[in-house]
C-alpha cells in the first residue's frame, strides 16, 4: 500500500485520469494498442487461457469483452448527453465472457467492431464543452456518475486489459 502512495508513476496516472484532453487521446488510441498487442497470434493462441491471475481469460476473450463493454459505455454517455441526470444502465466491466459465447468470432471483426464503437465514444467526448464533463447520470448501484468518471473508468479498464494481454502474450 505504501508503494502506491509514493510511486510517482501511479500519481501521474491518477492525475492523467482527471484531464479530459488526456482521456480523449488515450481512449482514442486503445483500439490500435489492442490490435498491435494481438497481432500475429494464431487462432490456438487467441483461445489459450492465461496463467494465473489470467486463467479465466483468453486474448480473444479480452477483445470481445472490450468490444461489448464499449457498447454499454456508449449507451451510458448517450443517455447522459441527451437528458438531465437520467438513469443509466450498469455496465459490468468485470464480466468475463464465456469461451462458448465467442469461440467462433474472428479477431479482425471483433477488433474492427471495437474500433468503430470506440471511435463513436471518442467523437462524443471530443464534442464536449468543459462543463459537459460534469454532466451525470444515475447508475443503479453506484449513484451519480459523471462523464468524466465514466471516461476515467474506461481509461483504467483499457490499461488493465492491455497490460493483461501483454502479460499473456509475453508468457
C-alpha positions in Angstrom: 0.0 0.0 0.0 2.8 2.4 0.9 4.4 1.8 -2.5 1.3 3.2 -4.3 1.2 6.3 -2.2 4.8 7.2 -3.1 5.1 5.8 -6.6 5.4 8.8 -8.9 4.0 6.8 -11.9 0.8 6.0 -10.0 0.4 9.7 -9.1 0.9 10.5 -12.8 -1.8 8.0 -13.8 -4.2 9.4 -11.2 -3.6 13.0 -12.5 -3.8 11.9 -16.1 -7.2 10.4 -15.4 -8.5 13.8 -14.5 -7.6 15.6 -17.6 -10.3 15.4 -20.4 -7.7 16.1 -23.1 -5.6 13.2 -22.0 -8.6 10.9 -21.6 -9.8 11.7 -25.1 -6.4 10.9 -26.6 -5.8 7.7 -24.5 -9.3 6.3 -25.3 -8.9 7.1 -29.0 -5.6 5.1 -29.1 -6.8 2.0 -27.2 -8.1 0.1 -30.3 -4.7 0.4 -32.1 -2.8 -0.7 -29.0 -5.0 -3.7 -28.6 -4.6 -4.6 -32.3 -0.9 -4.3 -32.1 -0.7 -6.4 -28.9 -2.7 -9.2 -30.6 -1.0 -9.0 -34.0 0.3 -12.3 -35.4 -1.4 -14.6 -32.8 -2.6 -17.9 -34.2 -6.2 -19.0 -33.5 -5.0 -21.5 -31.0 -3.1 -18.8 -29.1 -6.1 -16.5 -29.2 -8.2 -19.1 -27.5 -5.5 -20.2 -25.0 -6.4 -19.4 -21.4 -3.9 -17.4 -19.5 -1.8 -18.5 -16.5 -2.8 -17.2 -13.0 -4.0 -14.5 -12.5 -5.4 -14.6 -16.0 -6.7 -18.2 -16.0 -10.3 -17.2 -16.8 -9.3 -15.1 -19.8 -8.1 -15.7 -23.4 -6.7 -13.0 -25.6 -9.7 -13.2 -27.9 -12.0 -13.1 -24.8 -10.4 -9.8 -23.8 -11.0 -8.3 -27.2 -14.6 -9.4 -27.1 -15.0 -8.1 -23.6 -13.7 -4.7 -24.5 -16.0 -4.5 -27.6 -19.0 -5.5 -25.6 -18.2 -3.1 -22.7 -17.9 -0.3 -25.2 -21.4 -0.7 -26.3 -22.6 -0.3 -22.7 -20.5 2.8 -22.3 -21.9 4.3 -25.5 -25.4 3.8 -24.1 -24.4 5.5 -20.8 -22.9 8.5 -22.5 -25.7 9.0 -24.9 -28.2 8.9 -22.1 -26.3 11.4 -20.1 -25.8 13.8 -23.0 -29.5 13.5 -24.1 -31.1 14.2 -20.7 -30.5 15.8 -17.3 -29.5 13.2 -14.7 -31.0 10.2 -16.5 -31.0 6.7 -15.2 -28.1 4.9 -16.8 -27.7 1.1 -17.1 -25.0 -0.8 -15.3 -22.0 -1.9 -17.4 -20.2 -4.9 -15.9 -16.5 -4.1 -16.6 -15.5 -7.2 -14.6 -17.6 -9.7 -16.6 -15.5 -12.5 -18.1 -17.1 -13.7 -21.3 -17.6 -17.5 -21.6 -15.5 -19.2 -24.3 -18.6 -20.8 -25.7 -20.1 -17.4 -26.4 -17.2 -16.1 -28.6 -15.3 -19.2 -29.8 -16.4 -18.7 -33.4 -15.7 -15.0 -33.5 -13.0 -13.7 -35.8 -10.4 -11.5 -34.2 -10.3 -8.9 -37.0 -14.1 -8.5 -36.9 -14.0 -8.1 -33.1 -11.2 -5.5 -33.3 -12.9 -3.6 -36.2 -16.1 -3.5 -34.1 -14.3 -2.3 -31.0 -12.5 0.3 -33.1 -15.8 1.5 -34.6 -17.6 1.7 -31.2 -14.6 3.4 -29.5 -14.5 5.9 -32.3 -18.1 6.7 -31.6 -17.3 7.2 -27.9 -14.2 9.3 -28.7 -16.2 11.6 -31.1 -18.8 12.1 -28.4 -16.1 13.1 -26.0 -14.3 15.4 -28.4 -17.6 17.3 -28.9 -18.0 18.1 -25.2 -17.6 21.6 -23.7 -15.7 21.7 -20.4 -18.9 21.8 -18.3 -20.3 18.7 -20.1 -17.7 16.5 -18.4 -19.5 17.1 -15.1 -22.9 16.1 -16.5 -24.1 12.9 -14.9 -26.5 10.0 -14.8 -27.8 7.8 -12.0 -26.2 4.4 -12.0 -28.3 1.7 -10.4 -25.6 0.6 -7.9 -23.1 3.4 -7.8 -25.3 6.5 -7.7 -24.4 9.6 -9.7 -21.6 9.1 -12.3 -20.3 11.9 -14.4 -19.0 11.7 -18.0 -15.5 12.3 -16.5 -15.9 9.4 -14.1 -17.0 7.1 -16.9 -14.2 8.2 -19.2 -11.7 7.7 -16.4 -13.0 4.3 -15.6 -12.8 3.2 -19.3 -9.2 4.5 -19.4 -8.2 2.5 -16.4 -10.2 -0.5 -17.7 -8.3 -0.3 -21.1 -4.9 -0.1 -19.3 -5.7 -3.1 -17.1 -6.7 -5.3 -20.1 -3.8 -4.0 -22.3 -1.4 -5.0 -19.6 -3.2 -8.3 -19.2 -2.9 -9.0 -23.0 0.8 -8.2 -23.0 1.4 -10.4 -20.0 -0.5 -13.3 -21.6 1.2 -12.9 -25.0 4.6 -12.5 -23.4 4.1 -15.7 -21.4 
